[in-house]
């Protein structure tokens, strides 16, 4: 999922661009899932009507109060310039809504606490009000941990004033574990214990994993649907490894992010281990932290910091891809899908199975149909197509997870 662009606008402009309608969230969500699922069915009608592909649908557990990470811009009163938090719409406009109706309770409470202290009369933080440009709120599903981050113009911010302000916000709500100050070309400042929250996810067989989500690094904002996706992947890889007991699989993930998928499925590859590739150094560090937090040793689960399109040319990639029938590959690319070099590597290598997590199903369709390097041209067959509604109030975005097997593969033929 992509992040909205933050901006500073006047209240008058915000009202011109966005009319507040609290019922809109529920009305859109009520019909959006069925409509988006139908769009996926139409786009992949060839596979679904062939009998080879099974559609698995996962409706969103909640259509409101589901986001654990929300970005706010700032609008200012036309008369006295008082700053107020404003949501940023997909088209970049501001909505004057400090409560964030789609935010989990921790997000709403954190935003309210921040806004209340920001507007507090007599507070000794005039430079904070003048310099503030954006606010990010990060929480977890049960609302017990909150991290707040504010972006400021460095020329007009007094850091001592900001620290006083941050301590006042923390005193307002004890669940705020950290307040972060961001300024261009300057290191972040932190008041509090940490700049991250720890989310728990329940998995099959009564397993529980804990995942660090750090402020400023990407994480899935819908914890409920992230858990649905993790359970789906665990069920798939559990069936794969059980049906191929004579094979010892290695697990590889490209575009691994904070390692959330690898953490969840690595135990199914206990004999040979897991390998994760991610380009963002902050996410690589988060992945290492999440591996350690969940008892995955460095010898068992490795993560490398490298673009996927470069890693596919590395010695490690060549060695792993040569292990025919013993590598399970998961790719979770951005909305644009796989770049040409990575697509070529994935479909030309000797991977028995490939799991493709697609933020945009149209990109997946393109990567299936590429006449030279696509999954279909290279002899892969789509076995399952699952839909997950991470953005229930969006009329467009829905995530799909497709599993591909080589048509000639005898392994896991019933999965």
C-alpha positions in Angstrom: 0.0 0.0 0.0 1.2 3.4 -0.8 1.4 6.3 1.6 -0.7 9.5 1.1 1.1 12.7 0.5 0.9 15.2 3.4 0.3 18.9 2.9 -0.6 22.1 4.7 -3.8 23.8 3.5 -6.2 26.3 4.8 -9.6 25.2 6.3 -11.4 26.9 3.4 -9.6 24.9 0.8 -10.2 21.7 2.7 -13.9 22.3 2.8 -13.9 23.0 -1.0 -12.2 19.8 -1.8 -13.7 17.3 0.7 -17.2 17.3 2.3 -17.3 15.4 5.5 -19.8 12.5 5.5 -19.2 10.0 8.3 -21.6 7.5 6.7 -19.6 7.4 3.6 -17.0 5.0 5.1 -19.7 2.4 5.8 -21.7 2.9 2.6 -18.6 2.4 0.4 -17.3 -0.6 2.4 -20.7 -2.3 2.2 -20.5 -2.8 -1.6 -16.8 -2.3 -2.4 -15.7 -5.8 -1.5 -18.2 -7.5 -3.8 -17.4 -5.1 -6.6 -13.6 -5.5 -6.2 -13.9 -9.3 -6.0 -16.0 -9.3 -9.2 -13.3 -7.2 -10.9 -10.7 -9.9 -10.0 -13.0 -12.7 -11.2 -13.4 -10.9 -14.6 -9.7 -10.2 -15.0 -8.8 -13.9 -14.3 -11.8 -15.5 -15.9 -9.6 -17.6 -18.1 -8.0 -19.3 -15.2 -11.1 -19.5 -13.0 -13.2 -21.1 -15.7 -10.6 -23.6 -16.8 -11.1 -25.6 -13.6 -7.4 -25.4 -12.7 -7.7 -22.4 -10.4 -9.8 -22.1 -7.2 -10.9 -18.7 -5.9 -10.6 -18.1 -2.2 -12.3 -15.0 -0.8 -11.6 -13.3 2.5 -14.0 -10.5 3.4 -12.7 -7.8 5.7 -13.4 -8.5 9.4 -14.1 -4.8 9.9 -15.1 -2.0 7.6 -14.3 0.8 10.1 -11.7 1.2 12.8 -9.3 -1.0 10.9 -6.2 1.1 10.2 -3.3 0.9 12.6 -1.3 3.6 10.8 -2.8 7.0 9.7 -1.1 10.1 8.2 -2.5 13.6 8.9 -1.8 16.9 7.2 -2.3 20.3 8.9 -5.0 22.8 8.1 -5.0 26.3 9.7 -7.8 28.5 10.9 -8.3 31.4 8.4 -8.5 33.9 11.3 -5.8 33.0 13.8 -3.8 30.3 12.1 -4.5 27.7 14.7 -3.3 24.3 13.4 -5.6 21.3 13.2 -5.1 17.7 12.1 -6.6 16.7 8.8 -6.8 13.4 7.0 -5.2 13.2 3.5 -7.4 11.7 0.8 -6.1 9.5 -2.0 -6.1 12.5 -4.3 -4.0 14.6 -1.9 -6.8 16.8 -0.5 -7.3 17.4 3.2 -10.4 16.2 5.2 -10.9 18.0 8.5 -11.4 14.8 10.6 -9.2 14.5 13.6 -10.9 11.3 14.8 -9.9 9.2 11.8 -13.0 7.0 11.5 -11.1 4.2 9.9 -8.3 4.2 12.5 -8.1 1.6 15.3 -8.9 3.0 18.8 -5.2 3.7 19.5 -4.9 5.8 16.3 -8.0 7.8 17.2 -7.0 8.3 20.8 -3.4 9.2 19.9 -4.6 11.8 17.3 -7.0 13.3 19.8 -4.4 13.6 22.5 -1.9 15.2 20.1 -4.5 17.6 18.7 -5.8 18.6 22.2 -2.3 19.5 23.5 -1.4 21.3 20.2 -4.4 23.6 20.7 -4.0 24.0 24.4 -4.1 27.7 25.3 -1.0 28.9 27.2 1.1 26.0 26.2 4.8 27.1 25.9 5.3 25.7 22.4 4.5 28.5 19.9 7.3 27.3 17.6 5.8 23.8 17.6 2.5 25.2 16.3 4.2 27.4 13.8 6.5 24.8 12.4 4.3 21.7 12.3 3.6 20.3 8.8 2.3 16.7 9.3 1.5 14.1 12.0 1.7 10.3 11.7 0.0 8.0 14.3 1.0 4.4 14.7 -0.7 1.9 16.9 -1.8 -1.8 17.2 -5.1 -3.5 17.1 -5.8 -3.5 20.9 -4.7 0.1 21.2 -2.3 -0.5 24.1 0.8 1.0 22.3 0.9 4.3 20.4 3.7 6.1 18.6 3.3 9.7 17.4 5.5 11.5 14.9 5.3 15.1 13.8 7.1 16.7 10.9 8.4 20.3 11.3 10.1 23.1 9.4 13.5 23.0 11.0 14.1 26.8 10.6 11.2 27.7 13.0 11.2 24.9 15.6 12.7 25.2 19.0 13.7 21.7 20.0 13.4 22.4 23.8 9.8 23.6 23.2 9.1 20.5 21.2 10.4 18.2 24.0 8.2 19.9 26.5 5.3 19.5 24.1 6.1 15.8 23.6 6.3 15.1 27.3 2.9 16.8 27.8 1.4 14.6 25.1 2.8 11.5 26.7 1.4 12.5 30.1 -2.0 12.9 28.5 -2.1 9.2 27.4 0.2 6.6 29.1 -0.2 4.4 26.1 2.0 6.7 24.0 5.4 4.9 24.1 7.2 7.4 22.0 6.9 10.8 20.3 9.2 11.4 17.3 10.2 14.8 15.7 11.1 14.8 12.0 13.0 17.6 10.3 14.5 17.7 6.8 18.2 16.8 6.7 18.3 16.3 10.5 18.3 13.2 12.6 15.0 12.3 14.3 14.5 13.3 17.9 12.7 10.9 20.3 10.9 11.5 23.6 9.9 8.2 25.2 11.0 4.6 25.3 10.9 3.7 21.6 9.8 4.6 18.1 8.0 1.3 17.3 5.0 -0.7 18.4 4.8 -4.5 18.7 1.7 -6.2 17.1 0.7 -9.8 17.9 -0.8 -12.1 15.3 -2.5 -15.5 15.8 -1.6 -18.3 13.5 -2.7 -21.9 13.0 -2.0 -24.5 15.7 -2.2 -21.8 18.4 1.0 -20.2 17.2 1.5 -16.5 18.0 4.1 -14.2 16.4 5.1 -10.7 17.4 6.1 -8.1 14.8 7.9 -4.8 15.3 6.4 -2.0 13.3 8.7 1.0 13.4 7.6 4.6 12.7 8.7 5.8 9.3 9.0 2.2 7.9 6.3 0.6 5.9 4.0 -1.9 7.6 0.6 -3.3 6.6 -1.9 -0.8 8.1 -4.7 -3.3 8.4 -3.8 -5.8 11.1 -6.9 -8.0 10.8 -6.4 -8.6 7.1 -2.6 -9.0 7.6 -3.5 -11.8 10.0 -5.9 -13.3 7.5 -3.1 -13.3 4.8 -0.6 -14.8 7.2 -3.0 -17.7 8.1 -3.6 -18.3 4.4 0.1 -18.5 3.7 0.7 -20.8 6.6 -2.0 -23.1 5.5 -0.6 -23.3 2.0 3.0 -23.9 3.0 2.0 -26.4 5.7 0.1 -28.4 3.0 3.0 -28.0 0.5 5.7 -29.3 2.9 3.5 -32.1 4.3 2.7 -33.4 0.8 6.4 -33.4 -0.1 7.9 -35.1 2.9 10.7 -36.6 0.7 11.7 -33.1 -0.4 13.5 -30.6 1.8 12.4 -27.1 0.8 14.2 -23.8 1.2 12.0 -20.7 1.5 12.9 -17.5 -0.3 11.0 -14.2 -0.2 11.7 -11.3 -2.5 10.5 -7.8 -1.4 10.4 -9.1 2.2 9.7 -5.8 4.0 9.9 -6.1 7.8 10.0 -9.9 7.4 6.4 -10.5 8.4 5.7 -13.2 5.9 9.0 -15.0 6.5 8.5 -14.9 10.3 5.1 -16.6 9.9 6.0 -19.4 7.4 9.6 -20.1 8.3 8.8 -22.9 10.8 7.5 -25.0 7.8 11.0 -25.0 6.4 12.8 -26.1 9.5 15.3 -28.4 7.8 16.7 -26.0 5.3 15.7 -22.5 6.5 14.5 -19.2 5.0 16.1 -16.4 3.0 14.6 -12.9 2.7 15.6 -10.1 0.3 14.7 -6.4 0.9 16.1 -3.1 -0.5 15.1 -0.8 2.3 17.9 -0.8 5.0 15.4 0.3 7.7 13.1 -2.6 6.8 16.0 -5.0 6.7 16.9 -4.0 10.3 13.3 -4.4 11.3 13.3 -7.9 9.7 16.3 -8.9 11.7 14.7 -7.6 14.9 11.5 -9.6 14.0 13.5 -12.8 13.3 15.2 -12.5 16.7 12.0 -11.6 18.5 10.4 -14.8 17.2 13.3 -17.1 17.9 14.6 -17.4 14.3 18.4 -17.6 14.5 20.6 -15.9 11.9 21.8 -19.3 10.7 18.2 -20.4 10.1 16.6 -17.1 8.7 18.9 -14.7 6.7 17.9 -11.3 5.3 20.0 -9.4 2.8 19.7 -5.7 1.9 19.6 -5.6 -1.9 17.2 -4.7 -4.7 15.5 -7.8 -6.0 16.6 -7.1 -9.5 20.2 -7.1 -8.4 19.9 -10.1 -6.1 18.6 -12.3 -8.9 22.0 -11.9 -10.6 24.0 -12.8 -7.4 25.8 -16.1 -6.6 23.3 -16.8 -3.9 20.4 -16.5 -6.3 22.1 -18.8 -8.8 22.9 -21.4 -6.2 19.3 -21.4 -4.7 17.5 -21.4 -8.1 19.6 -24.4 -9.2 18.1 -26.5 -6.4 15.3 -27.9 -8.6 12.1 -28.9 -6.7 13.5 -27.7 -3.3 12.8 -24.0 -3.3 9.5 -22.3 -2.5 9.5 -18.7 -3.6 7.3 -15.9 -2.4 7.3 -12.5 -4.1 5.5 -9.4 -2.6 6.4 -6.6 -5.1 5.0 -3.1 -5.0 1.9 -2.2 -7.0 3.9 -2.0 -10.2 4.5 -5.7 -10.0 7.7 -7.5 -10.9 10.3 -5.7 -13.0 11.3 -7.4 -16.3 14.6 -8.8 -14.9 13.1 -10.3 -11.8 10.1 -11.7 -13.7 12.6 -13.4 -16.1 14.5 -14.9 -13.2 11.5 -16.1 -11.3 9.8 -17.8 -14.3 13.0 -19.2 -15.8 14.4 -20.7 -12.6 13.7 -24.2 -11.3 11.2 -23.2 -8.7 8.5 -25.8 -8.2 6.1 -23.3 -6.7 5.8 -19.5 -6.6 3.5 -17.5 -4.4 2.7 -14.0 -5.7 1.3 -11.4 -3.3 -0.1 -8.6 -5.6 -1.1 -5.2 -4.3 -2.6 -4.5 -7.8 -4.2 -7.5 -9.6 -3.7 -5.8 -13.0 0.1 -6.0 -12.4 -0.3 -9.7 -11.7 -2.3 -10.1 -14.9 0.5 -8.5 -16.9 3.1 -10.7 -15.3 1.1 -13.8 -16.0 0.5 -12.8 -19.7 4.0 -11.5 -20.6 4.5 -13.3 -24.0 8.2 -14.0 -23.3 8.8 -14.1 -19.6 5.3 -14.5 -18.1 4.2 -17.3 -15.9 1.9 -18.8 -18.6 4.6 -18.6 -21.3 7.1 -20.3 -19.0 4.9 -23.3 -18.1 3.3 -22.3 -14.8 -0.3 -23.0 -13.9 -2.2 -20.9 -11.4 -3.7 -23.1 -8.7 -5.3 -20.7 -6.3 -6.3 -17.1 -6.3 -7.2 -15.5 -3.0 -8.5 -12.0 -2.4 -7.9 -9.9 0.7 -9.5 -6.5 1.3 -6.9 -4.5 3.1 -8.7 -1.2 2.1 -12.4 -1.8 2.7 -13.3 1.8 2.2 -11.5 2.0 -1.2 -13.5 1.3 -4.3 -10.4 0.1 -6.2 -7.6 -1.5 -4.2 -7.8 -5.2 -3.2 -4.8 -7.5 -2.6 -4.6 -10.9 -4.3 -2.4 -13.9 -3.5 -1.8 -16.4 -6.4 -0.1 -19.7 -6.2 1.7 -21.1 -9.3 3.0 -24.6 -9.9 4.9 -25.8 -12.9 2.6 -27.9 -15.1 5.2 -30.6 -15.2 5.6 -30.7 -11.4 4.6 -33.8 -9.6 5.3 -32.2 -6.2 2.3 -31.0 -4.2 0.0 -31.7 -7.1 -3.1 -31.7 -4.8 -2.4 -28.3 -3.1 
